[in-house]
Amino acid sequence: MGFVGRLEDLAVADIFQIVALGKRTGKLTLTRRKDQGLVVFRNGGIVFCQTNAIHETLGSILVNRHYIDEATLLAALDVQQASDSPRPLGSILVEMDAISPETLRDVAYEQVKAVLSELLLWDSGVFQFESVELEEVFKTAFDTSEFLVEDGLRTEEVLLDLLTQLDRSAFEDLSAGPEAGTSGLELRAPSSGGEEPPGRRTRSHGFASLKGIMTELRNRPVTFTGELTLMLLRYTAELVNRAVLFGVRGDVLVGIGQFGIEVEGVSADQRVRSIQIPTNEPSVLADVVRRREPYRGRLARTPFNNYLVGELGGMAPREVIAVPIVVEGKVVAVVYGDNLPSDTPIGPIEGLELLMLQAGLIIEKNRLIQRLSELRTVEP
């Protein structure tokens, strides 16, 4: 599954973390005005990296540092171009005994750091990650003589190295936690009286909130607790007037938490916790569980969609969103949202999709750590 968005909305370092945690294979393309960047990942590790903002290639670095001469570089390029399938230039040079594997890795690492140092400074533009086969990526790479490491560099180690070297003030928004005073999470449905639609509100401060929440997710163990529910709903409140977080319990979706829901004669929390929607009957929530993909659009007229509308107050919204958390290939929770009672159009939801994606990846990671810990405790 790929994803797209704006660099104003999500920092480059956070995008790398999402790809690394998910152990994804594919290409990340970044575009800023006339500049382009390309980072290729194999199982979450960096294998290829370049930008037209930095023109020094692996070959030119090796020549300039006198590891090889120009004749050797040209010979390696000839071998590369004559190959039936794309081959790493560095690997060819190692096979030719022109450089050692250690030299290749050291120089390649410096090349990656140079390129990523440039990309990490980009705070505007667009990005797109596509899950594709590596061979297809290298057929369309800017320049096949560019840097390529066959076995990949650990993304998190490279980021840590870079972020400790770069000017701290340039990256304070990547490491800062939530603003002071937000630990007590009070969720309020945004007022519709004369304010901007949720989509516009998000552009002014919602993604600063996203960065803070993603930092919280990375820096603490995450399971399905009330704290996680509040974190997810806190960000969703930037996007829609009301929302409900549903958990998947066997073959039933059950309400966990909410904001903005108003029903007569009963507590909204009690009403939400009483909602049960089967995953084997047609509904917007069941479809998201089955497809494991977000939904945005109108509610079809099905018995359980009608039941959901009734339980949430009786008004049918013209547009809804439903975004899943996927853990180990299964949907474990779904955030449903709409803009009732004003029913204004819903703004961009890419940030919520990325937040739910990272929440699932971190929960997967924590489950694995827990299993490994349990295995160690039972070892003889």
DOZAFI-366786 format. One line per 5 residues: number of its first residue (from 0); their letters; for each residue x, y, z of C-alpha. Coordinates in Angstrom, 1 decimal, decimal comma, padded with zeros to 4 digits. Layout:
NUM	A	X/Y/Z  ...
//
This chain:
0	MGFVG	000,0/000,0/000,0  001,4/003,4/-001,0  000,7/006,9/000,4  001,0/010,5/-000,8  001,0/013,8/000,9
5	RLEDL	002,6/017,2/001,4  005,9/018,0/003,1  004,2/020,9/004,8  002,0/018,2/006,5  004,5/015,5/007,4
10	AVADI	008,3/015,8/007,9  010,7/013,9/005,8  012,1/012,1/008,9  008,7/010,9/009,9  008,1/009,5/006,4
15	FQIVA	011,4/007,6/006,6  010,3/006,2/010,0  007,0/005,0/008,7  008,7/003,1/005,8  011,4/001,7/008,1
20	LGKRT	009,0/000,5/010,8  006,8/-001,2/008,1  009,9/-002,8/006,5  008,6/-001,7/003,2  010,1/-002,2/-000,2
25	GKLTL	009,5/000,5/-002,8  010,4/004,1/-003,8  009,8/007,4/-002,1  009,7/010,4/-004,5  010,0/013,9/-003,2
30	TRRKD	009,4/017,1/-005,3  010,0/020,7/-004,3  009,7/023,3/-007,0  012,5/022,3/-009,5  014,2/019,9/-007,1
35	QGLVV	013,5/016,1/-007,0  014,6/013,4/-004,7  014,4/009,7/-004,8  015,0/007,2/-002,0  014,6/003,5/-002,6
40	FRNGG	014,0/001,1/000,3  014,3/-002,7/000,6  012,6/-004,1/003,7  012,8/-000,7/005,3  016,5/-000,2/004,6
45	IVFCQ	017,9/002,4/002,2  019,4/000,9/-000,9  019,4/003,9/-003,3  019,4/007,6/-002,7  019,7/010,7/-004,9
50	TNAIH	018,6/014,3/-005,6  019,2/016,6/-008,5  020,0/019,3/-005,8  023,3/017,4/-005,2  025,2/016,4/-008,4
55	ETLGS	028,1/014,4/-006,9  027,7/010,8/-007,8  029,3/007,7/-006,2  031,6/007,4/-009,1  032,8/011,0/-008,9
60	ILVNR	033,4/010,7/-005,1  035,5/007,6/-005,6  037,6/009,3/-008,3  037,9/012,6/-006,4  039,1/010,7/-003,3
65	HYIDE	041,6/008,7/-005,5  040,1/005,3/-004,7  039,8/004,7/-008,5  040,8/006,5/-011,6  038,6/007,7/-014,4
70	ATLLA	039,5/004,8/-016,7  038,3/002,3/-014,0  035,1/004,2/-013,5  034,4/004,2/-017,3  035,1/000,5/-017,5
75	ALDVQ	032,6/-000,2/-014,6  030,0/002,0/-016,3  030,4/000,0/-019,5  029,9/-003,2/-017,6  026,8/-001,7/-016,0
80	QASDS	025,2/-000,6/-019,2  026,0/-003,9/-020,9  024,2/-005,9/-018,2  020,8/-007,4/-019,0  019,3/-006,2/-015,7
85	PRPLG	020,2/-003,2/-013,6  023,3/-003,7/-011,4  024,8/-001,6/-008,7  027,8/000,3/-009,8  029,5/-000,2/-006,4
90	SILVE	029,1/-004,0/-006,7  030,6/-004,0/-010,1  033,7/-002,1/-008,8  034,1/-004,6/-006,0  033,9/-007,5/-008,4
95	MDAIS	036,6/-005,8/-010,5  038,8/-005,6/-007,3  038,9/-001,8/-007,9  037,7/-001,1/-004,3  037,0/-003,2/-001,2
100	PETLR	033,5/-003,9/000,2  034,5/-001,8/003,2  035,5/001,2/001,1  032,3/000,9/-000,9  030,2/000,9/002,2
105	DVAYE	032,0/003,8/003,8  031,8/006,0/000,7  028,2/005,0/000,1  027,3/005,9/003,6  028,8/009,3/003,2
110	QVKAV	026,9/009,7/000,0  023,6/008,8/001,6  024,2/011,2/004,4  024,9/014,0/002,0  021,7/013,4/000,0
115	LSELL	019,5/012,9/003,1  021,0/015,9/004,8  019,6/017,9/001,9  016,2/016,1/001,8  015,7/016,5/005,5
120	LWDSG	015,7/020,3/005,1  012,8/020,2/002,7  009,7/021,5/004,5  007,6/022,2/001,4  006,6/020,2/-001,7
125	VFQFE	005,0/016,8/-002,2  005,9/013,2/-001,5  004,7/009,8/-002,8  005,7/006,3/-001,6  004,9/003,4/-004,0
130	SVELE	005,4/-000,2/-003,1  007,1/-001,5/-006,3  009,7/-004,1/-007,3  013,2/-002,7/-007,1  014,0/-003,7/-010,7
135	EVFKT	011,2/-001,4/-011,9  012,6/001,5/-009,8  016,1/001,2/-011,2  014,8/001,2/-014,8  013,4/004,7/-014,2
140	AFDTS	016,1/006,1/-011,8  017,5/009,5/-012,6  021,0/008,1/-013,3  021,9/004,5/-012,9  025,5/005,4/-012,1
145	EFLVE	024,2/006,9/-008,9  024,6/005,4/-005,4  023,2/002,0/-004,8  023,9/-000,3/-001,8  022,8/-003,8/-002,5
150	DGLRT	022,2/-005,0/001,1  020,8/-001,7/002,3  021,6/000,7/005,2  019,5/000,7/008,4  017,3/003,8/008,0
155	EEVLL	016,9/004,5/011,7  020,7/004,4/012,3  021,3/006,8/009,3  018,6/009,2/010,6  019,9/009,2/014,1
160	DLLTQ	023,4/009,9/012,9  022,2/012,8/010,7  019,9/014,3/013,3  022,6/014,4/015,9  024,9/016,2/013,5
165	LDRSA	022,6/018,7/011,9  021,7/022,0/013,6  019,3/021,2/016,4  017,2/024,3/015,8  016,5/023,3/012,2
170	FEDLS	014,9/020,1/013,5  013,3/021,1/016,8  009,8/020,5/015,3  010,8/016,9/014,7  011,8/016,1/018,2
175	AGPEA	009,6/018,4/020,3  006,8/016,7/022,1  003,2/018,1/022,4  002,7/021,6/023,5  002,7/022,3/027,2
180	GTSGL	-000,6/021,7/028,8  -001,9/019,1/026,3  -001,3/016,1/028,5  -004,8/016,5/029,9  -006,7/015,6/026,8
185	ELRAP	-009,9/017,5/026,5  -011,6/016,8/023,2  -014,1/019,2/021,9  -016,0/019,2/018,6  -014,9/022,2/016,6
190	SSGGE	-017,5/024,9/016,4  -019,0/025,6/013,0  -020,0/029,2/013,8  -018,1/031,4/011,4  -014,9/029,3/011,5
195	EPPGR	-012,9/027,8/008,7  -013,8/024,3/007,5  -011,8/021,5/009,3  -009,6/021,0/006,2  -008,3/024,6/006,4
200	RTRSH	-007,9/024,5/010,2  -005,7/021,5/009,7  -003,3/023,4/007,4  -002,8/026,1/010,1  -001,9/023,9/013,1
205	GFASL	-003,2/020,3/012,6  000,0/018,8/011,3  002,0/020,3/014,1  -000,3/018,3/016,3  000,3/015,3/014,0
210	KGIMT	004,1/015,5/014,4  003,7/015,8/018,2  001,4/012,7/018,4  003,7/010,7/016,1  006,6/011,6/018,4
215	ELRNR	004,5/010,3/021,3  003,8/007,1/019,5  007,5/006,5/018,8  008,7/007,3/022,2  006,5/005,1/024,4
220	PVTFT	005,0/001,5/024,3  001,7/001,6/022,6  -001,2/-000,8/023,0  -005,0/-000,3/022,8  -005,4/001,7/026,0
225	GELTL	-007,5/004,7/026,8  -004,4/006,8/026,2  -004,0/005,6/022,6  -007,8/006,2/022,0  -007,4/009,8/023,2
230	MLLRY	-004,2/010,4/021,1  -006,0/009,2/017,9  -009,2/011,1/018,6  -007,2/014,2/019,6  -005,8/014,4/016,1
235	TAELV	-009,0/013,4/014,4  -010,7/016,4/016,1  -008,5/018,6/013,9  -010,2/017,1/010,8  -013,9/016,5/011,5
240	NRAVL	-016,6/017,7/013,8  -017,3/014,3/015,4  -015,7/010,9/015,3  -015,9/007,4/016,9  -013,1/004,9/017,3
245	FGVRG	-014,3/001,3/016,8  -012,3/-001,7/017,9  -012,5/-005,1/016,2  -013,5/-007,9/018,6  -013,7/-011,2/016,7
250	DVLVG	-016,3/-010,6/014,0  -017,9/-007,5/015,6  -016,9/-003,8/015,6  -017,6/-002,2/019,0  -017,4/001,5/020,0
255	IGQFG	-014,4/002,5/022,1  -014,4/006,3/022,3  -015,9/009,4/020,7  -016,0/013,1/020,5  -018,7/015,4/019,2
260	IEVEG	-021,5/012,9/019,4  -024,8/014,2/020,9  -027,8/012,0/021,5  -030,9/012,7/023,6  -031,6/011,0/026,9
265	VSADQ	-028,3/009,1/027,2  -024,6/009,7/027,6  -022,8/009,8/024,3  -020,0/007,6/025,7  -022,6/005,0/026,8
270	RVRSI	-024,3/005,1/023,5  -021,1/004,7/021,5  -019,9/001,8/023,7  -023,2/000,0/023,1  -022,8/000,0/019,3
275	QIPTN	-022,0/-003,3/017,7  -021,6/-003,8/014,0  -020,8/-007,2/012,5  -017,9/-007,5/010,1  -019,7/-010,0/007,9
280	EPSVL	-022,7/-007,7/007,1  -022,5/-004,8/004,5  -021,6/-001,5/006,1  -018,9/001,2/005,7  -017,0/-000,1/008,7
285	ADVVR	-017,2/-003,8/007,6  -016,0/-002,8/004,1  -013,0/-001,0/005,6  -012,2/-004,1/007,7  -012,4/-006,4/004,7
290	RREPY	-010,5/-004,2/002,3  -008,0/-002,9/004,9  -008,1/000,5/003,1  -009,5/003,9/004,1  -012,9/005,0/002,8
295	RGRLA	-014,2/008,5/002,1  -017,5/009,2/000,5  -021,3/008,7/001,0  -022,9/006,1/003,2  -024,7/003,5/001,2
300	RTPFN	-028,2/002,5/002,4  -027,6/-000,7/004,2  -029,2/-001,9/007,4  -026,1/-001,5/009,5  -025,2/001,9/008,0
305	NYLVG	-028,7/003,0/008,8  -028,2/001,5/012,3  -025,0/003,5/012,7  -026,7/006,7/011,7  -029,5/006,1/014,1
310	ELGGM	-027,2/005,3/017,0  -025,2/008,5/016,4  -028,2/010,8/016,5  -030,3/010,1/013,4  -028,9/012,6/010,9
315	APREV	-027,4/011,2/007,7  -024,1/013,0/006,8  -023,4/013,7/003,1  -019,8/012,5/003,5  -018,0/010,2/006,0
320	IAVPI	-014,4/008,9/006,5  -013,4/005,6/007,9  -009,7/004,9/008,4  -008,3/001,5/009,7  -005,4/000,6/012,0
325	VVEGK	-003,8/-002,6/010,5  -001,6/-004,8/012,7  000,0/-007,9/011,3  -002,2/-007,8/008,2  -005,5/-007,5/010,2
330	VVAVV	-007,6/-004,5/011,0  -007,8/-004,0/014,7  -009,6/-000,6/014,8  -011,4/001,9/012,6  -011,8/005,6/013,1
335	YGDNL	-015,2/006,8/011,7  -015,8/010,6/011,2  -018,2/013,1/009,7  -018,9/016,9/009,9  -022,3/016,9/011,4
340	PSDTP	-024,2/019,0/012,4  -022,8/021,6/010,0  -022,1/018,9/007,4  -019,4/021,0/005,6  -017,0/019,2/003,3
345	IGPIE	-014,2/017,2/005,0  -010,7/018,5/004,4  -007,6/016,4/003,6  -007,2/013,2/005,6  -003,8/012,1/004,5
350	GLELL	-002,3/012,9/007,8  -004,9/010,7/009,6  -004,1/007,9/007,3  -000,4/008,2/008,0  -001,0/008,4/011,8
355	MLQAG	-003,1/005,3/011,7  -000,5/003,5/009,6  002,3/004,4/012,0  000,1/003,4/015,1  -000,3/000,0/013,5
360	LIIEK	003,3/-000,4/012,7  004,4/000,6/016,2  001,9/-001,8/017,8  003,3/-004,6/015,6  006,8/-003,7/016,8
365	NRLIQ	005,8/-003,7/020,4  004,0/-007,0/020,1  007,2/-008,5/018,6  009,3/-007,1/021,4  006,9/-008,6/024,0
370	RLSEL	006,9/-012,0/022,3  010,7/-012,0/022,2  010,8/-011,1/025,9  008,4/-013,9/026,7  010,5/-016,4/024,8
375	RTVEP	013,6/-015,4/026,7  011,8/-015,9/030,1  010,9/-019,5/029,2  014,3/-020,5/027,8  016,0/-023,2/030,0
//
